Amino acid sequence: MTAGSSISLRREGAIAVVTLSNAGRLNAMTRAMWRELRAVFDGLRGDGNDAPRCVIVRGEGGAFCAGGDISEYPSFRFKEPSLREFHENEVWAALQAMLDCPLPLVAQIEGACMGAGIEIASCCDIRLAGASAKFGAPIAKLGFPMAPREAALVHGAIGDVLARDMLLAAGVHGAQRLYDAGFLLQVLPDNEVALAVQSHAQRIAVLSPQAARLHKATFAVLRAGAPSAHGLLATAYDYADSAEHREGIAAFLAKRTPNF
């Protein structure tokens, strides 16, 4: 691992904060960081009373993630087996762990969000960005394409027009363009992003964890096809007699705040 690079996890009450850090390299992802990212999200489950209710994904020091750590590339990219191992069993395994996480993920995007950064952000449910944030994947300048499953992920999140420009023309776009494309929920002044993300995460954290898990399951199925295609309808209403369902309805009728 590059000195100073890591994926850290901390708890702030009901909120978990995952931080990408690679000092001096705008948090570019090393191979070790991809493996750490997978391990962190494999451990972030929605079970138990002490489980987090929401996850913030952010970068250290005013940048989200500038891509992959290119200093490592000569050691593995020029042989097909090691290249395949990297993309399928390190990068995609980490991204899949994020996609499989049953908790709501909120991306706090500041500064560079390039390549690996836009892939990680694409796994998040809600994305807020600073006005000066930049988005792209100019890997055509490096002579290689985005791996197929990674490209499909980004294409689905940012849309066909921007995906083609980023990958075919090495286009780099500002936050407003990504907001217009539907990728971002909000674009804020740079100095307001962290507070806005924290506020949004807190809004999520007081809501029903059960509802969040079930919505995440629905969204996961929708990525793959119609809800009926994966048996979702067979279990869609199993929550009928659950405590959270009863509490939510009772609180509304009693005109009080629910206690989830």
QUIWO-V410120 format. One record per residue. N is the residue number from 0. BURIAL is I if it has 16 or more other C-alpha atoms within 10 Angstrom, else O. D_LAST is the distance of its C-alpha to the last C-alpha in Angstrom with 1 decimal. Layout:
BEGIN
[[N/BURIAL/D_LAST] [N/BURIAL/D_LAST]]
END
This chain:
BEGIN
[[0/O/40.8] [1/I/42.0] [2/O/41.9] [3/O/38.9] [4/I/36.9] [5/I/33.4] [6/I/29.8] [7/O/27.6] [8/I/23.9] [9/O/22.1] [10/O/18.7] [11/O/17.7] [12/O/14.5] [13/I/11.8] [14/I/14.7] [15/I/17.6] [16/I/20.9] [17/I/23.7] [18/I/27.1] [19/I/30.4] [20/I/33.4] [21/I/37.1] [22/O/39.0] [23/O/41.9] [24/I/41.1] [25/I/38.3] [26/I/35.9] [27/I/37.8] [28/I/36.5] [29/I/38.6] [30/I/38.6] [31/O/37.0] [32/I/34.2] [33/I/33.5] [34/I/33.3] [35/I/31.0] [36/I/28.7] [37/I/28.5] [38/O/27.8] [39/I/25.0] [40/I/23.2] [41/I/24.1] [42/O/22.1] [43/I/19.0] [44/I/16.9] [45/I/13.3] [46/O/13.5] [47/O/12.2] [48/O/9.7] [49/O/12.0] [50/I/12.3] [51/I/12.5] [52/I/10.4] [53/I/13.7] [54/I/17.4] [55/I/20.2] [56/I/23.6] [57/I/26.5] [58/I/30.1] [59/I/31.9] [60/O/34.3] [61/I/34.0] [62/I/34.4] [63/I/31.9] [64/I/34.3] [65/I/38.0] [66/I/38.3] [67/I/39.7] [68/I/41.7] [69/O/45.1] [70/O/47.0] [71/O/45.8] [72/O/46.9] [73/O/50.6] [74/O/49.6] [75/O/48.0] [76/I/48.2] [77/O/51.8] [78/O/51.5] [79/O/49.8] [80/O/48.2] [81/O/46.6] [82/O/45.6] [83/O/43.9] [84/O/42.2] [85/I/40.8] [86/I/39.4] [87/I/38.2] [88/O/37.1] [89/I/36.0] [90/I/35.0] [91/I/33.7] [92/I/32.0] [93/I/30.0] [94/I/29.2] [95/O/28.2] [96/I/25.8] [97/I/24.2] [98/I/24.2] [99/I/22.7] [100/I/19.8] [101/I/16.6] [102/I/14.8] [103/I/15.7] [104/I/18.9] [105/I/20.2] [106/I/24.0] [107/I/25.5] [108/I/29.1] [109/I/32.0] [110/I/35.6] [111/I/36.8] [112/I/34.7] [113/I/37.4] [114/I/37.9] [115/I/35.4] [116/I/33.3] [117/I/33.1] [118/I/32.3] [119/I/29.4] [120/I/28.1] [121/I/28.6] [122/I/26.0] [123/I/23.3] [124/I/21.1] [125/I/21.7] [126/I/24.7] [127/I/25.9] [128/I/29.4] [129/I/31.9] [130/I/34.9] [131/I/37.3] [132/I/35.5] [133/I/37.8] [134/I/37.1] [135/I/39.4] [136/I/40.6] [137/I/44.4] [138/I/45.1] [139/O/48.1] [140/O/49.9] [141/O/49.4] [142/O/50.9] [143/O/48.0] [144/O/45.4] [145/I/41.6] [146/O/40.9] [147/O/40.2] [148/O/36.6] [149/I/35.8] [150/I/37.8] [151/O/36.0] [152/I/32.6] [153/I/33.9] [154/I/35.8] [155/O/32.8] [156/I/30.8] [157/I/33.6] [158/O/35.8] [159/O/39.4] [160/O/41.4] [161/I/39.8] [162/I/39.6] [163/O/43.3] [164/I/44.3] [165/I/42.4] [166/I/43.8] [167/O/47.2] [168/O/48.2] [169/I/46.1] [170/O/44.6] [171/I/42.4] [172/I/40.3] [173/I/38.5] [174/I/35.0] [175/I/35.9] [176/O/37.4] [177/I/34.3] [178/I/32.3] [179/O/34.8] [180/O/34.4] [181/O/30.7] [182/I/29.8] [183/I/28.3] [184/O/25.7] [185/I/27.3] [186/I/30.5] [187/I/30.5] [188/O/33.1] [189/I/33.1] [190/O/32.1] [191/O/29.0] [192/I/27.4] [193/I/25.6] [194/O/24.0] [195/I/23.0] [196/I/21.4] [197/I/19.4] [198/O/18.3] [199/I/17.4] [200/I/15.4] [201/I/13.4] [202/O/12.8] [203/I/11.5] [204/I/9.4] [205/O/7.1] [206/I/6.8] [207/I/5.7] [208/I/7.4] [209/I/9.0] [210/O/10.5] [211/I/11.7] [212/I/13.4] [213/I/14.9] [214/O/16.2] [215/I/17.7] [216/I/19.4] [217/I/20.8] [218/O/22.1] [219/I/23.7] [220/I/25.5] [221/O/26.6] [222/O/28.3] [223/O/30.4] [224/O/31.1] [225/O/30.0] [226/I/26.9] [227/O/29.2] [228/O/31.2] [229/O/28.8] [230/O/27.6] [231/O/24.2] [232/O/24.9] [233/O/25.4] [234/O/21.8] [235/O/20.1] [236/O/18.8] [237/O/18.0] [238/O/14.3] [239/O/15.6] [240/O/14.8] [241/O/11.5] [242/O/8.7] [243/I/6.2] [244/O/9.5] [245/O/10.4] [246/I/7.4] [247/I/7.9] [248/O/11.6] [249/O/11.8] [250/O/10.3] [251/O/12.8] [252/O/15.6] [253/O/15.1] [254/O/15.2] [255/O/12.3] [256/O/9.4] [257/I/6.1] [258/O/3.8] [259/O/0.0]]
END
